[in-house]
Amino acid sequence: MIQNTFSILNGIGVKQERRLWENGILTWKDFLNTPRMHSMSSDKKAVFDNSLCSALQELKNSNARYFADTVKRREHWRLFDKFKGEAVCLDIETSGLMPDKGGYVTVVGMYDGCDYRCFVRGNGLSPENLNKALSGYKYLITFYGVVFDVPFLFRSMPGLRFDIPHFDICFGSRKLGFQGGLKKLETSMGVERDEAVKGMNGYDAVKLWGAAQNGSAEALDLLKLYNKEDTVNLFGIAEVIYQRLRAQTGIEEYLR
């Protein structure tokens, strides 16, 4: 989808992008191979050509950080197909308070489509360890992470770096008309959770952390399982949301 995307060009919006598709300009290479563009000055065409040449080279180099800056954040979902093989899903649990009220992160889960990793406060959870883990990936997937997870981590764990494209499934699903949280989205897609944590929510996670702090190993295991379900389920949902967002653009009708 990313090579069908012209909204990376300054001044090109969704409507103009669709007009380009309607005129047979479906990819960046199509644009570059078209000498003259209707209602576009030669100077502007030259600027856009330079931008697309750079984008093609960076895409060839698999430079995700370049696209984190050049693609509008709300369009980062368009990079999913390119970088899903190097993506990581992330979800955090907290003590229940915001950082300015003394709150902190209790658990950070990461899942790359194959392996789940869990960092627990007091047992491996540090900015250094998170940065090291994140450095192996080129694409971030969360649910409401743009608003909650990432800002919370920044505020409570200075030194963290998030400089890769970020596909927030929450806002992707809202583009499709869905309203609600992750559990509701899972239910609508038929995604099942482990019976041990089925029906649990964020407040339950806070209570489990409290019990774990009081010595309950069972509570800590349940908290980690809850986080695992939150994190692992994101990958399959991201694939579905990506495909639906792609269809929503209308590109398919021009690729036939």
Order of alpha helices (4+ residues) and beta strands (2+ residues): alpha-alpha-alpha-alpha-alpha-beta-beta-beta-alpha-beta-alpha-beta-alpha-alpha-alpha-alpha-alpha
